[in-house]
Amino acid sequence: MDMHSKIAQFFEGKEQFYPVHLETKYPRIFNRIMDLWGTLELEDYMGELMVDKRGGRQGFPPDVMNDILTLSRINGRVLELRSVRREENEDPWASALTRTSLAAEQIEFNMKGFARAIELGNDRAVKLFLRAGVRADEEGPGGWTPLIMAATLNKTSVAAVLIGAKADINIRDAQGYTPLHWAAFKGFPEVAKLLVEKGADVNAKSQLGLTPLMQATVWGHDRVVSYLLSKGARVNEADNDGLTALHSAISDGHVAVVKVLVAAGADLNAKSAKGITPAMIAQSRKNPAVLAILPK
């Protein structure tokens, strides 16, 4: 059997699996696949073939679709093998192919470009960087990593790509804040959910003793507060000054958050290092909406 040179090695001794149906019935598509073989572009093209996003296209016969799926799996494996970490003496920034591919995305092939791809939420560009060998935990100024940046910017899909590339889910910046701390601080429930589902520590503490729950409380992000509590965040955890989330919520007048915390069993009489309780703050602030929530 005559086999295309680009894929012959994958079917030696397994000629029965060679995509002869696709090659003979749809030669134009087959040749296009060969032109793109071993590239990220082929993944996108395969996706277009397998999913009719615009509607109205006649589907492929089962034998042809099976050939497409076979080639898709092999190409995915080729890309996966290429993405395995290079030897330490190799420079991931030396890839001319990646540089060219990123140029098409109007993104430079350097750390600034990597940050830009994350900022734009450009999953495709982020994957190009990772497949070139750039580390998913590449550290920037202040200890910020790609995952911390994605969490801070509410780029859920990019965060998922980075996690898939083995980014450390609980990595910390220079102040000890994790990606979940930042997602909570910014009030991004979807990113927070992704991080928690992938193993983020809901009770991780920064150098100041702040937890993600406290971070969400600071800006009144009640949805994130509720979610974190539902996933085991300790409602009465205190920071280095002995202050709890309820201290902060009452002090800042975040009524919705106060309501959630009280319902979760927050202690009104928890004393800070200076002996101040949430109840004392409430009496001092005299916020009627807050006072109405607190137990009499």
C-alpha positions in Angstrom: 0.0 0.0 0.0 1.3 3.5 -0.9 1.2 5.7 2.1 1.8 9.4 2.5 5.4 10.0 3.7 4.3 12.3 6.5 2.3 9.6 8.3 3.6 6.3 7.0 5.7 5.7 10.1 2.5 5.6 12.2 0.9 2.8 10.2 3.8 0.4 9.6 2.5 -3.0 10.3 -1.0 -1.5 10.9 -1.9 -0.8 7.3 -5.6 -1.6 8.0 -5.8 1.6 10.0 -4.4 3.9 7.3 -6.9 6.6 6.3 -7.5 5.3 2.8 -11.1 6.2 2.9 -10.4 9.9 3.6 -7.5 9.9 1.1 -9.5 8.5 -1.8 -13.0 10.0 -1.2 -11.9 13.5 0.0 -8.4 14.0 -1.4 -8.5 17.8 -1.0 -9.2 17.5 2.7 -6.6 14.8 3.1 -3.9 16.9 1.4 -4.8 19.9 3.6 -4.3 17.7 6.6 -0.9 16.6 5.3 0.0 20.3 4.7 -0.8 21.1 8.3 0.5 17.9 9.8 2.3 18.3 13.2 1.0 21.8 13.8 -1.4 23.5 16.2 -3.3 24.8 13.1 -4.3 21.2 12.3 -6.0 20.8 15.6 -8.2 23.7 14.8 -8.8 22.4 11.3 -9.7 19.0 12.6 -12.2 20.6 15.0 -13.9 22.4 12.1 -14.2 19.1 10.3 -15.7 17.2 13.2 -18.0 19.9 14.4 -20.2 21.9 11.9 -20.4 25.2 13.7 -22.3 27.0 10.9 -24.8 24.3 10.2 -26.1 22.9 6.9 -23.0 20.8 6.0 -23.5 17.2 5.0 -21.7 14.9 7.4 -18.9 12.6 6.5 -19.5 8.8 6.0 -18.6 6.8 9.1 -15.5 5.3 7.6 -14.2 8.8 6.6 -15.0 10.2 10.0 -13.2 7.3 11.7 -10.1 8.2 9.5 -10.3 11.9 10.6 -10.5 10.9 14.3 -7.5 8.6 13.9 -5.4 11.3 12.3 -6.6 13.8 15.0 -5.5 11.5 17.8 -2.1 10.9 16.1 -1.5 14.5 15.5 -2.4 15.3 19.1 0.2 12.8 20.3 2.8 14.3 18.0 2.2 17.7 19.6 2.1 16.2 23.0 5.5 14.7 22.5 6.9 17.9 21.2 5.7 19.7 24.3 7.6 17.5 26.7 10.1 19.6 28.5 13.3 20.2 26.6 16.8 19.5 28.0 18.0 22.3 30.3 20.6 23.4 27.8 17.9 24.1 25.1 16.3 27.5 24.8 12.5 27.4 24.4 12.7 30.9 22.9 14.7 29.7 19.9 11.7 28.2 18.1 11.3 29.9 14.8 8.0 28.1 14.1 6.5 29.4 17.4 7.7 32.9 16.7 6.1 32.8 13.2 2.8 31.4 14.6 2.6 34.0 17.3 3.4 36.8 14.8 0.1 35.8 13.1 -1.6 36.4 16.4 0.2 39.8 16.7 2.0 38.6 19.8 5.8 38.8 20.4 7.6 35.6 21.3 9.0 36.7 24.7 7.8 36.9 28.3 6.1 40.2 27.6 4.2 38.5 24.8 3.3 35.6 27.0 1.8 38.0 29.5 0.0 39.8 26.7 -1.5 36.5 25.5 -2.8 35.8 29.0 -4.1 39.4 29.3 -6.0 39.0 26.0 -7.4 35.6 27.0 -5.8 34.1 23.9 -5.9 30.4 24.6 -4.3 29.5 21.3 -1.3 31.8 21.8 -0.8 30.6 25.4 -0.7 27.0 24.1 1.9 28.0 21.5 4.1 29.3 24.3 3.6 26.2 26.4 4.3 23.8 23.5 7.5 25.7 22.7 8.7 24.7 26.2 7.9 27.9 28.2 7.1 26.8 31.8 3.5 27.1 33.0 5.0 28.5 36.2 7.4 30.9 34.6 7.9 33.6 37.3 7.6 37.3 36.6 8.1 40.4 38.8 6.8 40.1 42.3 6.6 36.3 42.0 3.6 36.6 39.7 3.1 33.5 37.6 0.9 32.9 34.5 -1.8 31.3 36.6 -1.8 34.1 39.2 -2.1 36.6 36.3 -5.0 34.6 34.7 -6.9 34.4 38.0 -6.4 38.1 38.6 -7.7 39.0 35.1 -10.6 36.7 35.1 -9.3 34.5 32.3 -10.9 31.2 33.2 -10.2 29.4 29.9 -6.5 30.5 30.0 -6.3 29.3 33.7 -7.7 25.9 32.6 -5.0 25.7 29.9 -2.3 26.5 32.4 -3.6 24.0 34.9 -3.7 21.4 32.1 0.0 22.2 31.5 0.7 21.3 35.2 0.8 24.9 36.6 1.0 24.8 40.4 -2.5 25.4 41.6 -1.3 26.7 45.0 1.8 28.7 43.9 2.4 31.9 45.8 3.6 35.3 44.9 6.1 37.3 46.9 3.5 38.2 49.5 2.3 34.6 49.8 -0.9 35.0 47.9 -2.2 32.1 45.7 -4.2 32.3 42.5 -7.3 31.7 44.6 -6.5 34.6 46.8 -6.4 36.8 43.8 -9.6 35.4 42.2 -11.4 36.0 45.5 -10.0 39.5 45.9 -11.2 40.4 42.5 -14.6 38.7 42.9 -14.4 36.2 40.1 -16.6 33.2 41.0 -15.9 31.2 37.8 -12.2 31.3 38.2 -12.4 30.6 41.9 -14.6 27.6 41.1 -12.1 26.2 38.6 -9.2 26.6 41.0 -11.0 25.0 43.9 -12.2 22.1 41.7 -8.6 21.6 40.6 -7.3 21.4 44.2 -6.7 25.0 45.4 -6.5 25.3 49.2 -9.5 27.3 50.3 -7.8 28.1 53.6 -4.3 29.0 52.3 -2.8 32.0 54.2 -0.7 34.8 52.9 2.2 36.2 54.9 -0.2 38.5 56.6 -2.4 35.5 57.5 -5.1 36.4 55.0 -7.3 33.7 53.5 -9.2 33.7 50.2 -12.4 34.2 52.2 -11.0 37.3 53.8 -9.9 38.6 50.4 -13.4 38.2 49.0 -14.8 39.9 52.1 -12.7 43.0 51.7 -14.6 44.1 48.6 -17.9 42.7 49.4 -17.9 39.8 47.0 -20.8 37.8 48.6 -21.0 35.2 45.8 -17.4 34.2 46.2 -17.8 34.3 49.9 -20.7 31.9 49.7 -18.9 29.6 47.4 -15.8 29.4 49.5 -17.8 28.7 52.6 -19.6 25.9 50.7 -16.2 24.4 49.9 -14.8 24.4 53.4 -13.5 27.8 54.1 -13.2 28.4 57.8 -15.5 31.2 58.7 -13.8 32.1 62.0 -10.2 31.9 60.8 -8.2 34.9 61.9 -5.3 36.8 60.3 -2.0 37.7 62.0 -3.8 40.5 63.9 -6.6 38.2 65.1 -9.1 39.7 62.7 -11.7 37.5 61.0 -13.7 38.0 57.9 -16.7 39.2 60.0 -14.5 42.0 61.5 -13.8 43.2 58.0 -17.3 42.8 56.6 -18.9 44.8 59.4 -16.2 47.5 59.4 -16.6 48.0 55.7 -20.4 47.8 55.7 -20.7 44.9 53.3 -24.2 44.0 54.3 -24.7 41.0 52.0 -21.4 39.5 53.1 -22.2 40.0 56.8 -25.5 38.2 56.2 -23.7 35.2 54.6 -21.0 35.0 57.3 -23.5 35.2 60.2 -25.6 32.5 58.6 -22.4 30.3 58.3 -21.8 30.7 62.1 -19.3 33.6 62.2 -18.5 34.5 65.8 -19.6 38.0 66.8 -17.5 37.9 69.9 -14.2 36.8 68.3 -11.4 39.0 69.8 -8.6 40.4 67.7 -5.1 40.9 69.1 -6.3 44.2 70.4 -9.4 42.7 72.0 -11.8 44.1 69.4 -14.8 42.0 68.4 -17.1 42.2 65.4 -20.0 43.1 67.7 -18.0 46.1 69.1 -17.3 47.3 65.5 -21.0 47.0 64.7 -21.9 49.2 67.7 -19.3 51.7 66.7 -20.3 51.9 63.1 -24.0 52.0 63.8 -24.9 50.8 60.4 -28.6 50.0 60.7 -28.6 47.5 57.8 -25.8 45.6 59.5 -27.3 45.8 63.0 -30.6 44.5 61.6 -28.8 41.3 60.6 -26.9 40.6 63.8 -28.5 38.3 66.4 -30.1 40.3 69.2 
